[in-house]
């Protein structure tokens, strides 16, 4: 089963048609009414919501063709280009024709200032490039849109999110999974701002799919369940099916075929109820694979033939034909297996898919090996080896070597066989294949009279057979616990729904608390309250996502540093203003005999007041919670002024900045520092920064 095809099935979010819509647009009714004059018909067509029509594709094509004619007649250039874009997107023109049409739409749109159509035509061209395998060209095109036309995209946030999602898909092709998730999260952030639940659902499932490809099954399952819950809430059957498909992939890859079968059957039910043809094909394929692995080929063949009959695309049908053949091999119907393998080969050849041809040759080789047609088996393995380029597909390379080794062993070519088998051994992962290879090597060594080597190979064969038996027993145990697995899966889904509801209630509660804080306190206190609130919320959710806790803590520290820096700046600015007032007052009262006592007290006022210091300590302790207490412990008898100086140096301030903060001369700070050194017998080779650095924060 090609898991990569299944993962990418649901991430291509189209711009337009919904196959399960139930609304017949009144505007379309007006358009098809011949008694309405052409101008009103065209106006009706321009008001159609194409995402909510239940017309067949043939009817849509007719509407678009007639609409293009009317729009050209009335010189509605925007409508002409828009309908041409829809017609090209959903029509059956060849790839080059589509690229040419999109290029014409792009040029016309740029000339006439049709910004949305300009962007859409470039995006659709990139999708065509992707369809024909020109992934780098497609990626360059999307990146060009995101970088060179960002102002246009900011006007159309939905299209902006789709482009990020497309870039995620393309990075998936190149295996840059970190970049993939970065792009999907950009799309998710935009859709969250738009409150677009459908877009968010798609993004969550795509992130889950990316984690699956990276073999991070815990995160993959987490995001898939979140997508499933959201799809349930908004009633999106398509996304529910996609979520179940991804969960089926996770269970299948981990050989939990009972759980895989349960969710695949749910996905299949949704696909059939809503006429999702692609979903029916994929779910039938997965269900068949589950039944095969659960030793029920009779049920497997029915679902596999259903997928075969529904599929029309040659490339995909090639893979399904091979799976049909595998079902018939399990049923020991080798003639039908050979028939469907030949069909797969014809399909692979018709689309010039080299890797698929190699894959079919390998399947033929093992079929003939199983039926003891050794000459034909060796011939097909050699054909595969000749066609496959070095390093192109490591799995197929290992299968070719294994097949040649087993075939030549049966033909009595012991030395040749061992050369193949030794080469393939480091590449094998499955216990059954490793055991089979060691058994063949034991036979080969025995025929070469190398009895010690033969005994060693047989011993390893027995070890792997025992491991395989234990693995089979484990699989049997999983089958026995199938009912428990189903209940567990349903329980997890129920818990996920409840967690979502609780999370939404928490978000609403926190929002009300934030508003209350802003009304009662100033901006500074409100900011601190929000930080503490966020900190409490992240602590509660820590068990669900430990990584978010670290991020939240860093946000708190950074924000507190900012508050601390702002307070320092405010105090310095305050000092400067008071200095200016002092100078002005001294000038004003210079002719008075002594000035008033109140004036003199004002002139001697120090700016870092107790109130300032208390506010400063609150912010400082958030950033360095233990510094003040540890300073008092390290330096017994530390004065308040000395503690202030230590704190300011801890913030990295210079002597001049400390003086400004304390509203004294730099020389006063220097004298205070010298007295501090003498008081505690400190070495003058250590500067104040080194001293405060050694104090635990």
TORZADO-660907 format. One line per field, with one value per residue (C-alpha): x negated, y negated, z; residue number from 1. Coordinates in pm, 1 decimal. Layout:
! residues N
east	c(X	...)
north	c(Y	...)
up	c(Z	...)
resi	c(NUM	...)
***
This chain:
! residues 697
east	c(0.0	-134.1	-98.7	-237.6	55.4	302.0	140.8	147.1	499.6	671.6	428.9	504.1	782.2	952.0	1098.8	1447.7	1680.7	1832.3	1960.2	2201.8	2361.7	2740.3	2805.8	2932.8	2834.5	3127.3	2887.3	2818.4	3192.9	3220.1	2926.3	3078.0	3417.4	3432.6	3716.4	3477.5	3289.1	2916.0	2797.6	2986.6	2873.2	2512.0	2565.5	2715.9	2419.6	2176.0	2351.1	2332.1	2153.4	1974.8	1877.0	2244.1	2375.0	2494.9	2476.0	2287.4	1956.4	2115.6	2383.6	2119.7	1913.7	2222.0	2290.3	1929.4	1918.3	2244.4	2131.9	1803.2	1997.0	2233.7	1950.0	1756.2	2072.6	2121.7	1743.9	1729.3	1357.5	1326.6	1610.7	1458.5	1125.8	1287.0	1503.9	1210.0	1013.0	1291.5	1339.1	966.4	929.8	1205.8	1186.1	997.9	754.2	392.2	137.1	-33.7	300.1	390.4	56.6	110.5	462.2	340.8	61.6	317.2	537.9	235.8	136.1	492.5	547.2	221.5	311.8	659.5	574.7	765.5	549.3	729.6	740.0	374.4	273.9	514.6	387.9	28.2	135.5	333.2	31.0	-181.7	71.8	41.9	-338.9	-297.0	-62.9	-323.3	-604.5	-784.5	-795.8	-1088.6	-930.7	-601.2	-776.8	-961.7	-628.8	-453.6	-752.2	-751.2	-388.9	-456.7	-761.0	-696.6	-319.4	-272.8	-65.1	188.7	206.2	263.6	587.3	695.1	607.5	778.2	568.4	264.1	327.9	381.2	44.2	-130.4	45.4	-62.6	-421.8	-391.5	-278.7	-570.5	-823.4	-675.1	-789.5	-1145.7	-1140.9	-1189.1	-940.6	-1037.2	-965.9	-643.3	-505.8	-626.4	-422.1	-113.1	-131.6	-152.3	166.2	326.1	246.6	413.7	722.6	746.3	748.7	1019.8	1213.1	1218.7	1295.3	1280.8	935.0	816.4	940.2	743.2	430.2	452.7	486.6	194.6	-28.4	73.7	-10.6	-354.1	-427.4	-322.1	-578.5	-839.8	-733.0	-629.4	-310.4	-220.2	-201.6	-44.0	235.5	278.2	329.6	550.2	779.1	794.4	887.2	1148.3	1307.7	1323.0	1469.5	1739.3	1821.1	1854.0	2017.9	1751.7	1790.1	1494.6	1254.3	1398.5	1316.4	965.6	903.0	1009.5	784.5	484.0	559.6	588.5	241.1	97.9	251.7	158.4	-204.2	-230.1	-70.2	238.9	455.7	767.1	776.2	678.5	974.0	1219.7	1132.5	1096.7	1451.1	1576.2	1401.2	1545.8	1897.6	1862.0	1720.4	2010.3	2279.4	2142.3	2030.0	1664.0	1522.3	1156.7	1234.4	1413.1	1109.4	856.4	1065.1	1139.0	765.3	682.2	960.7	838.3	483.4	615.0	807.6	500.1	287.1	562.0	550.9	887.9	812.9	1173.9	1295.8	985.4	1041.5	1392.5	1277.5	969.4	1175.2	1410.4	1115.5	994.5	1334.3	1374.7	1025.5	985.9	638.8	372.5	98.5	314.8	482.3	140.4	83.5	432.8	388.8	81.7	280.3	552.9	282.5	151.2	500.5	526.7	184.5	313.2	612.0	365.5	531.9	207.0	358.8	568.5	269.1	67.0	355.1	370.4	-9.5	-8.3	261.2	42.1	-254.7	-47.6	72.0	-279.4	-413.7	-131.4	-228.3	-602.3	-644.7	-983.9	-971.5	-624.8	-746.1	-1034.4	-788.0	-569.6	-874.3	-966.4	-610.3	-622.8	-956.7	-823.0	-505.4	-708.1	-948.0	-650.2	-520.6	-873.1	-897.5	-1258.8	-1372.7	-1086.9	-1147.3	-1517.1	-1435.4	-1196.7	-1436.5	-1713.7	-1479.6	-1402.2	-1772.8	-1851.9	-1571.9	-1632.9	-1900.0	-2153.8	-2033.4	-1692.6	-1485.4	-1657.3	-1354.4	-1318.7	-1695.9	-1680.4	-1382.3	-1563.7	-1874.2	-1662.3	-1466.1	-1780.5	-1944.0	-1646.3	-1596.0	-1961.2	-1965.5	-1674.5	-1854.0	-2160.7	-2387.8	-2513.1	-2805.3	-2606.0	-2314.5	-2530.1	-2677.4	-2325.3	-2209.5	-2513.6	-2461.5	-2094.7	-2125.0	-2211.9	-1913.6	-1647.3	-1409.7	-1136.4	-1208.2	-1037.2	-1265.4	-1578.8	-1485.8	-1418.9	-1757.3	-1948.8	-1770.2	-1872.6	-2232.6	-2233.4	-2127.3	-2393.4	-2677.5	-2570.4	-2586.3	-2935.9	-3040.6	-3097.9	-2925.0	-3032.7	-2897.9	-2584.6	-2526.2	-2579.8	-2327.1	-2069.4	-2118.7	-2043.9	-1746.7	-1604.7	-1660.7	-1469.4	-1196.4	-1148.8	-1133.5	-883.2	-671.3	-671.3	-571.9	-289.3	-168.7	-167.4	39.0	281.6	308.1	390.5	665.5	814.9	815.0	978.0	1295.3	1091.6	898.1	1223.2	1358.5	1028.2	1029.1	1386.7	1301.6	1007.8	1231.2	1486.3	1213.4	1078.2	1423.5	1458.9	1106.2	1195.6	1508.8	1317.1	1045.0	1301.7	1459.7	1114.5	1040.1	1366.9	1303.1	949.6	1075.7	1324.5	1049.1	825.7	1100.6	1166.4	796.3	772.7	1072.5	937.4	569.3	336.6	151.2	-148.5	53.6	278.2	-23.9	-154.5	190.0	207.2	-136.3	-37.1	289.7	110.4	-141.4	136.5	311.3	-8.6	-80.5	262.2	207.3	-153.8	-66.7	88.5	-201.6	-520.7	-693.3	-438.4	-525.5	-886.1	-772.4	-526.4	-796.6	-1024.9	-744.5	-700.2	-1072.2	-1103.5	-797.6	-921.0	-1257.9	-1072.5	-874.1	-1195.7	-1368.2	-1065.8	-1062.6	-1432.5	-1375.2	-1082.4	-1291.3	-1582.2	-1341.6	-1183.1	-1526.8	-1609.2	-1283.9	-1338.6	-1700.0	-1566.9	-1309.8	-1581.7	-1797.7	-1502.7	-1405.8	-1763.3	-1769.6	-1429.9	-1517.4	-1882.8	-1801.2	-1607.9	-1794.1	-1780.5	-1479.1	-1201.5	-1259.5	-1016.4	-1214.1	-1538.8	-1391.6	-1264.9	-1608.0	-1760.7	-1497.4	-1636.4	-1438.5	-1450.0	-1179.9	-1058.1	-753.0	-979.4	-1200.9	-904.1	-773.7	-1123.5	-1172.5	-849.0	-961.6	-1321.2	-1217.6	-1016.4	-1334.6	-1582.3	-1370.0	-1658.9	-1908.2	-1815.5	-1791.5	-2114.5	-2290.1	-2191.4	-2316.4	-2646.3	-2710.8	-2593.3	-2489.5	-2419.8	-2260.1	-1955.7	-2169.3	-2430.1	-2153.0	-2015.7	-2360.6	-2405.3	-2064.0	-2138.1	-2476.2	-2298.4	-2091.9	-2415.3	-2402.6	-2714.6	-2832.4	-2678.8	-2345.1	-2346.6	-2408.4	-2116.7	-1890.1	-1988.2	-1992.3	-2350.5	-2683.6	-2894.1	-3163.1	-2914.1	-2848.5	-3223.7	-3269.9	-2984.1	-3138.6	-3482.1	-3329.3	-3152.3	-3484.1	-3654.0	-3362.4	-3371.7	-3746.2	-3684.2	-3959.6	-3956.8	-4059.0	-3696.9	-3462.8	-3105.0	-2970.6	-3175.2	-3058.6	-2687.0	-2726.1	-2840.3	-2529.0	-2265.1	-1949.3)
north	c(0.0	-341.7	-535.7	-851.8	-870.8	-832.6	-1104.1	-1355.5	-1265.2	-1514.6	-1806.3	-1948.5	-2185.6	-2292.8	-2632.7	-2556.7	-2265.9	-2071.2	-1730.1	-1694.1	-2039.5	-2053.2	-2411.1	-2502.7	-2864.7	-3088.6	-3285.1	-2973.6	-2918.5	-3271.3	-3216.5	-2905.5	-3076.1	-3170.9	-3418.5	-3641.9	-3892.4	-3834.8	-4126.2	-3995.9	-3639.3	-3752.9	-3946.4	-3636.4	-3425.8	-3675.1	-3638.8	-3257.5	-3103.9	-2822.5	-2646.1	-2573.1	-2435.1	-2079.2	-2084.3	-1813.4	-1903.0	-1884.9	-2137.0	-2363.1	-2349.7	-2448.1	-2738.3	-2858.6	-2838.7	-3031.2	-3277.0	-3345.7	-3423.0	-3662.6	-3830.8	-3889.1	-4030.5	-4281.7	-4340.2	-4215.3	-4138.1	-4025.7	-3774.3	-3638.7	-3567.8	-3429.6	-3179.7	-3080.8	-3003.3	-2778.3	-2607.2	-2536.7	-2420.2	-2159.9	-2077.5	-1789.6	-1992.5	-1870.8	-2020.9	-2247.9	-2391.9	-2468.2	-2642.5	-2854.1	-2958.0	-3048.7	-3255.7	-3446.8	-3508.6	-3630.3	-3881.8	-4012.4	-4039.9	-4228.9	-4474.2	-4539.6	-4538.0	-4217.2	-4140.4	-3828.9	-3668.5	-3758.5	-3567.4	-3279.3	-3224.9	-3194.6	-2960.7	-2736.9	-2723.3	-2606.9	-2330.0	-2212.3	-2207.6	-1995.0	-1755.3	-1693.1	-1638.9	-1974.4	-2025.8	-2268.9	-2491.1	-2481.6	-2571.8	-2862.7	-2992.2	-2981.6	-3140.6	-3414.3	-3490.9	-3495.6	-3722.2	-3953.6	-3995.6	-3997.6	-4322.7	-4156.6	-3850.6	-4060.2	-4175.5	-3812.5	-3626.9	-3303.4	-3275.4	-3366.8	-3064.9	-2834.5	-2937.1	-2853.9	-2517.9	-2454.1	-2536.7	-2282.9	-2016.0	-2090.1	-2077.9	-1738.2	-1616.5	-1727.4	-1568.2	-1892.7	-1800.6	-2085.3	-2335.9	-2149.5	-2199.1	-2560.0	-2635.5	-2451.0	-2643.3	-2973.8	-2872.4	-2767.1	-3104.3	-3291.1	-3069.2	-3116.8	-3494.5	-3449.0	-3211.6	-2976.0	-2641.4	-2452.7	-2588.6	-2518.1	-2159.9	-2109.5	-2260.0	-2037.4	-1724.4	-1829.1	-1886.2	-1542.0	-1393.1	-1557.2	-1412.5	-1071.9	-1092.4	-1187.2	-878.6	-1097.2	-901.5	-1063.5	-1413.1	-1277.4	-1115.1	-1433.1	-1664.0	-1412.3	-1384.6	-1765.5	-1779.2	-1506.5	-1689.2	-2014.9	-1835.6	-1687.8	-2033.0	-2202.2	-1900.5	-1860.5	-1500.7	-1526.4	-1621.4	-1356.5	-1098.6	-1242.9	-1230.9	-865.7	-789.6	-939.9	-749.6	-431.9	-499.4	-541.7	-217.2	-28.4	-139.2	-22.6	311.5	244.6	382.4	426.4	54.8	-33.5	168.6	-3.8	-360.4	-263.9	-119.7	-447.8	-643.5	-410.1	-458.5	-838.9	-812.5	-597.6	-810.6	-1129.2	-986.5	-1070.7	-858.2	-909.3	-826.9	-506.0	-393.1	-464.0	-322.7	-5.2	32.3	-9.9	221.3	489.3	455.9	489.4	806.9	953.0	889.1	1037.3	1356.3	1303.6	1288.6	1378.4	1043.4	861.1	947.9	797.1	457.3	463.6	537.6	255.0	12.8	148.7	99.4	-255.6	-381.4	-538.4	-698.0	-473.8	-556.0	-477.2	-177.8	-24.3	-6.5	125.9	397.1	521.0	534.1	737.4	979.0	1010.9	1099.8	1374.8	1511.4	1543.7	1728.6	1946.3	1837.2	1780.2	1745.4	1445.3	1303.0	1323.9	1160.5	853.8	824.0	804.9	536.5	342.7	369.4	241.6	-56.8	-142.7	-125.0	-345.3	-631.4	-567.8	-518.2	-347.2	-281.0	-129.1	96.9	213.7	279.5	494.3	691.1	764.8	883.2	1109.0	1247.6	1348.7	1492.8	1721.3	1802.4	1912.1	2132.9	2273.7	2119.3	2034.6	1928.4	1678.8	1557.8	1491.9	1324.4	1074.6	997.4	926.4	703.1	508.5	478.2	350.3	91.7	-41.2	-308.8	-279.8	-438.7	-523.4	-311.3	-126.7	91.6	218.6	272.5	493.9	688.5	751.8	880.7	1098.9	1238.3	1317.4	1476.8	1706.1	1792.9	1882.7	2085.2	2294.9	2335.0	2475.0	2177.2	2163.0	1919.8	1677.0	1701.6	1626.8	1319.6	1179.6	1282.3	1134.4	807.0	782.4	888.1	539.6	394.7	626.3	518.5	784.4	1095.1	1323.6	1205.4	1230.4	1585.4	1686.0	1551.5	1731.3	2056.2	2022.1	1943.7	2258.4	2465.2	2298.7	2357.2	2719.7	2779.9	2622.5	2859.2	2559.9	2727.4	2484.3	2188.8	2388.2	2466.1	2100.7	1986.5	2243.5	2131.9	1771.4	1891.4	2060.7	1746.1	1527.4	1788.6	1785.6	1405.5	1423.0	1671.2	1436.3	1153.0	1366.3	1443.8	1073.6	1012.1	1283.2	1111.5	783.8	955.9	1100.4	750.9	594.6	504.1	333.2	139.3	17.5	-98.4	-265.2	-452.3	-569.2	-670.4	-876.4	-1050.9	-1125.6	-1255.8	-1471.3	-1625.2	-1696.9	-1841.7	-2068.1	-2190.5	-2249.1	-2429.7	-2657.6	-2733.7	-2811.0	-3044.2	-3231.6	-3254.8	-3382.4	-3639.5	-3776.4	-3788.7	-3986.1	-4241.6	-4273.4	-4331.4	-4605.1	-4787.2	-4774.4	-4837.5	-5035.4	-4897.1	-4783.3	-4590.4	-4445.7	-4317.0	-4143.9	-3995.8	-3856.6	-3700.3	-3536.2	-3417.8	-3270.3	-3110.2	-2944.3	-2823.5	-2680.1	-2503.7	-2335.9	-2224.4	-2112.8	-1742.7	-1775.3	-1957.7	-2001.3	-2201.1	-2484.7	-2528.3	-2617.4	-2860.2	-3024.8	-3060.6	-3230.5	-3469.9	-3559.8	-3627.0	-3831.5	-4038.6	-4099.6	-4210.3	-4454.5	-4589.4	-4616.0	-4804.0	-5034.4	-5109.2	-5190.7	-5423.1	-5590.4	-5649.1	-5795.4	-6021.3	-6125.1	-6210.9	-6425.9	-6619.7	-6681.3	-6792.1	-7051.9	-7165.7	-7191.8	-7408.2	-7635.3	-7668.2	-7749.3	-8026.3	-8151.9	-8163.2	-8272.4	-8627.7	-8506.7	-8507.1	-8137.2	-8009.1	-7824.2	-7504.8	-7326.2	-7439.7	-7324.9	-6983.3	-6948.3	-7027.8	-6754.7	-6491.1	-6160.5	-6030.8	-5655.8	-5676.0	-5392.2	-5363.5	-5350.3	-5095.6	-4876.9	-4870.9	-4805.7	-4513.7	-4346.8	-4337.0	-4255.2	-3954.0	-3812.9	-3799.4	-3717.8	-3569.9	-3465.7	-3744.0	-3985.1	-3720.6	-3553.2	-3893.7	-3955.5	-3607.1	-3650.6	-3997.8	-4011.3	-4359.3	-4475.1	-4822.3	-4914.9	-5144.7	-4871.3	-4628.5	-4877.9	-4919.4	-4539.7	-4504.1	-4776.9	-4621.5	-4284.7	-4446.7	-4526.0	-4901.4	-5115.1	-5338.2	-5641.5	-5461.5	-5356.6	-5718.8	-5831.7	-5570.1	-5680.1	-6052.4	-6098.4	-6180.8	-5900.4	-5985.7	-5910.0	-5567.8	-5509.2	-5599.8	-5369.7	-5084.2	-5142.6	-5139.0	-4815.7	-4655.1	-4769.3	-4660.2	-4302.9	-4276.9	-4219.8	-4197.3	-4502.7	-4278.1	-4154.7	-4412.7	-4453.4	-4252.6	-3947.2	-3981.4	-3995.2	-3713.2	-3478.2	-3546.5	-3279.6	-3426.5)
up	c(0.0	-93.9	230.4	73.4	-169.6	114.6	322.7	36.5	-68.8	156.9	169.0	-174.5	-79.9	-401.2	-477.0	-568.3	-583.5	-296.8	-400.4	-110.9	-120.1	-97.2	-211.8	-556.1	-615.8	-716.3	-937.9	-1145.2	-1182.3	-1319.5	-1552.4	-1711.0	-1749.5	-2119.8	-2054.9	-1856.9	-2073.7	-2131.2	-1917.2	-1610.9	-1683.8	-1681.8	-1359.4	-1198.9	-1310.3	-1160.0	-821.1	-808.6	-508.9	-694.1	-371.2	-295.3	-622.5	-669.6	-1049.8	-1232.1	-1393.2	-1741.3	-1636.4	-1486.5	-1805.2	-2004.8	-1766.4	-1786.3	-2166.4	-2203.5	-1937.8	-2116.3	-2433.9	-2255.1	-2063.7	-2387.4	-2549.9	-2265.6	-2227.6	-1866.4	-1875.8	-1513.8	-1551.8	-1874.3	-1705.4	-1388.3	-1579.6	-1801.6	-1487.7	-1350.5	-1686.7	-1717.2	-1358.9	-1376.6	-1748.9	-1910.8	-2121.1	-2134.8	-1897.4	-2151.0	-2264.8	-1904.0	-1848.6	-2160.8	-2050.3	-1700.4	-1856.3	-2069.9	-1763.3	-1570.3	-1840.5	-1885.9	-1509.5	-1459.1	-1737.6	-1594.5	-1224.1	-1143.3	-839.8	-714.1	-1060.0	-1114.3	-800.3	-867.3	-1222.5	-1098.7	-817.1	-1054.4	-1288.9	-994.9	-925.9	-1287.1	-1255.8	-944.4	-1127.3	-1400.4	-1148.9	-1192.4	-817.1	-802.3	-1066.6	-875.5	-548.6	-712.3	-847.2	-508.5	-331.2	-597.8	-509.8	-135.2	-165.7	-462.2	-426.6	-50.0	-51.7	-283.2	-58.8	253.5	87.3	41.1	360.5	253.5	-60.9	148.7	373.3	72.1	-72.1	256.3	256.1	-103.4	-9.4	272.9	25.1	-206.2	77.0	166.2	-176.0	-100.7	246.6	442.4	715.6	948.4	671.3	589.5	938.1	946.7	633.3	759.5	1088.1	896.9	715.7	1045.8	1206.5	919.3	931.0	1307.7	1255.0	992.3	1224.3	923.0	1088.5	759.3	679.6	1035.4	1005.7	683.7	841.7	1150.5	938.7	719.7	1022.7	1148.7	810.4	815.9	1160.8	1025.5	744.5	1008.8	1210.2	1505.4	1564.1	1897.1	1747.1	1430.1	1630.2	1841.6	1542.5	1360.4	1663.1	1689.5	1321.0	1371.1	1666.2	1470.5	1168.0	1393.9	1533.1	1192.2	1026.5	755.5	638.3	398.6	676.4	909.1	642.1	597.5	974.0	991.7	691.6	865.6	1185.2	978.3	836.4	1186.4	1315.3	998.2	1004.8	1365.7	1268.7	1480.4	1202.2	1416.9	1507.3	1151.2	1021.4	1258.6	1152.9	785.3	789.9	942.0	667.5	402.9	541.5	517.7	163.8	42.9	211.4	52.9	-286.1	-223.4	-505.8	-413.3	-51.6	-150.8	-350.8	-76.4	209.2	12.7	-49.5	321.1	439.9	201.2	337.3	694.5	612.5	441.2	748.7	966.3	749.9	584.6	208.8	120.9	255.7	134.5	-232.8	-235.8	-114.1	-337.5	-649.9	-551.2	-541.3	-877.6	-1042.7	-908.3	-998.9	-1345.3	-1329.0	-1482.0	-1229.9	-925.6	-1089.3	-1144.5	-767.5	-700.3	-966.2	-782.1	-458.2	-629.7	-742.8	-385.7	-264.0	-526.1	-421.2	-62.8	-209.6	-408.9	-734.4	-922.5	-1269.9	-1161.1	-975.9	-1299.0	-1491.3	-1262.0	-1248.6	-1628.4	-1608.9	-1363.8	-1601.0	-1894.1	-1690.1	-1565.1	-1920.9	-2053.9	-1820.5	-1857.9	-1481.0	-1447.9	-1074.0	-1108.0	-1388.3	-1168.1	-886.7	-1114.3	-1238.3	-874.6	-802.0	-1108.5	-990.9	-648.5	-803.6	-1029.9	-744.5	-534.3	-816.9	-888.6	-1238.0	-1166.1	-1513.5	-1544.0	-1189.0	-1252.1	-1584.0	-1419.2	-1131.6	-1383.3	-1587.3	-1271.7	-1186.5	-1535.2	-1531.3	-1180.0	-1158.3	-878.1	-555.4	-701.0	-459.2	-174.1	-94.4	-452.0	-468.7	-160.5	-299.0	-628.8	-447.8	-217.3	-510.2	-711.3	-407.6	-336.3	-703.5	-771.9	-447.8	-571.8	-906.1	-725.9	-793.8	-433.4	-474.6	-688.7	-448.3	-142.6	-309.5	-355.3	-7.7	171.1	-15.1	79.7	446.9	588.7	399.8	543.0	821.1	843.1	1052.6	798.7	516.4	732.8	841.9	480.5	367.7	647.7	559.8	192.5	296.7	514.1	211.3	-4.6	243.6	285.1	-91.5	-89.8	196.6	427.2	719.4	994.5	797.1	717.8	1086.6	1177.9	913.1	1029.7	1389.8	1295.6	1091.5	1402.3	1614.1	1368.7	1326.8	1705.8	1701.9	1417.7	1614.2	1913.4	1684.6	1542.5	1894.3	1966.2	1653.8	1767.6	2104.6	1930.0	1734.8	2054.3	2206.3	1897.9	2086.9	2357.5	2090.6	1934.2	2270.6	2348.2	2016.5	2071.0	2427.6	2305.4	2053.4	2328.1	2560.1	2279.4	2228.4	2601.3	2613.9	2324.3	2500.7	2825.9	2636.0	2471.6	2810.8	2954.0	2664.6	2721.0	3095.9	3047.0	2798.4	3053.1	3315.0	3081.1	3012.8	3386.1	3450.6	3188.8	3343.2	3701.0	3652.5	3434.4	3134.8	3339.8	3602.3	3330.7	3142.6	3454.6	3519.3	3164.9	3204.9	3532.8	3381.0	3081.5	3312.2	3512.4	3198.1	3049.7	3382.1	3367.7	3007.3	3063.8	3067.4	2722.0	2565.7	2768.6	2497.9	2526.8	2896.1	2814.5	2547.9	2789.4	3055.9	2807.8	2711.9	3080.1	3130.9	2810.7	2894.6	3250.3	3114.6	2892.4	3188.8	3391.8	3110.9	3071.3	3445.1	3432.2	3138.6	3317.0	3631.4	3428.3	3235.9	3563.1	3706.8	3404.3	3432.7	3804.9	3737.1	3494.6	3751.8	4015.4	3789.8	3708.4	4074.3	4176.2	3916.5	4026.8	4395.8	4361.8	4483.5	4787.3	5116.5	5180.8	4992.1	5166.3	5361.0	5124.7	4820.7	4976.2	5058.6	4701.7	4558.8	4776.1	4678.5	4543.3	4249.0	4315.5	4580.1	4796.8	4571.4	4262.6	4433.9	4535.4	4177.7	4050.7	4295.3	4180.6	3818.3	3909.1	4119.9	3828.2	3620.2	3900.0	4182.4	4413.1	4348.6	4626.7	4900.6	4788.8	4781.5	5144.1	5234.6	5047.6	5192.4	5553.2	5662.6	5307.2	5304.3	5092.8	4876.9	4820.1	4724.8	4471.8	4315.7	4290.9	4121.8	3869.0	3784.1	3748.5	3471.4	3288.6	3348.4	3328.8	3613.3	3439.9	3391.6	3760.3	3858.9	3641.8	3797.8	4153.0	4058.9	4185.0	4027.5	3876.4	4130.9	4409.9	4256.6	4233.5	4604.1	4702.8	4504.1	4662.3	5011.1	4919.0	4811.6	5136.3	5355.1	5224.6	5144.7	4775.2	4513.9	4285.6	3992.5	4001.0	3848.7	3968.2	3673.1	3776.7	4138.1	4053.6	3799.8	4078.6	4284.5	4214.6	4056.4)
resi	c(1	2	3	4	5	6	7	8	9	10	11	12	13	14	15	16	17	18	19	20	21	22	23	24	25	26	27	28	29	30	31	32	33	34	35	36	37	38	39	40	41	42	43	44	45	46	47	48	49	50	51	52	53	54	55	56	57	58	59	60	61	62	63	64	65	66	67	68	69	70	71	72	73	74	75	76	77	78	79	80	81	82	83	84	85	86	87	88	89	90	91	92	93	94	95	96	97	98	99	100	101	102	103	104	105	106	107	108	109	110	111	112	113	114	115	116	117	118	119	120	121	122	123	124	125	126	127	128	129	130	131	132	133	134	135	136	137	138	139	140	141	142	143	144	145	146	147	148	149	150	151	152	153	154	155	156	157	158	159	160	161	162	163	164	165	166	167	168	169	170	171	172	173	174	175	176	177	178	179	180	181	182	183	184	185	186	187	188	189	190	191	192	193	194	195	196	197	198	199	200	201	202	203	204	205	206	207	208	209	210	211	212	213	214	215	216	217	218	219	220	221	222	223	224	225	226	227	228	229	230	231	232	233	234	235	236	237	238	239	240	241	242	243	244	245	246	247	248	249	250	251	252	253	254	255	256	257	258	259	260	261	262	263	264	265	266	267	268	269	270	271	272	273	274	275	276	277	278	279	280	281	282	283	284	285	286	287	288	289	290	291	292	293	294	295	296	297	298	299	300	301	302	303	304	305	306	307	308	309	310	311	312	313	314	315	316	317	318	319	320	321	322	323	324	325	326	327	328	329	330	331	332	333	334	335	336	337	338	339	340	341	342	343	344	345	346	347	348	349	350	351	352	353	354	355	356	357	358	359	360	361	362	363	364	365	366	367	368	369	370	371	372	373	374	375	376	377	378	379	380	381	382	383	384	385	386	387	388	389	390	391	392	393	394	395	396	397	398	399	400	401	402	403	404	405	406	407	408	409	410	411	412	413	414	415	416	417	418	419	420	421	422	423	424	425	426	427	428	429	430	431	432	433	434	435	436	437	438	439	440	441	442	443	444	445	446	447	448	449	450	451	452	453	454	455	456	457	458	459	460	461	462	463	464	465	466	467	468	469	470	471	472	473	474	475	476	477	478	479	480	481	482	483	484	485	486	487	488	489	490	491	492	493	494	495	496	497	498	499	500	501	502	503	504	505	506	507	508	509	510	511	512	513	514	515	516	517	518	519	520	521	522	523	524	525	526	527	528	529	530	531	532	533	534	535	536	537	538	539	540	541	542	543	544	545	546	547	548	549	550	551	552	553	554	555	556	557	558	559	560	561	562	563	564	565	566	567	568	569	570	571	572	573	574	575	576	577	578	579	580	581	582	583	584	585	586	587	588	589	590	591	592	593	594	595	596	597	598	599	600	601	602	603	604	605	606	607	608	609	610	611	612	613	614	615	616	617	618	619	620	621	622	623	624	625	626	627	628	629	630	631	632	633	634	635	636	637	638	639	640	641	642	643	644	645	646	647	648	649	650	651	652	653	654	655	656	657	658	659	660	661	662	663	664	665	666	667	668	669	670	671	672	673	674	675	676	677	678	679	680	681	682	683	684	685	686	687	688	689	690	691	692	693	694	695	696	697)
***
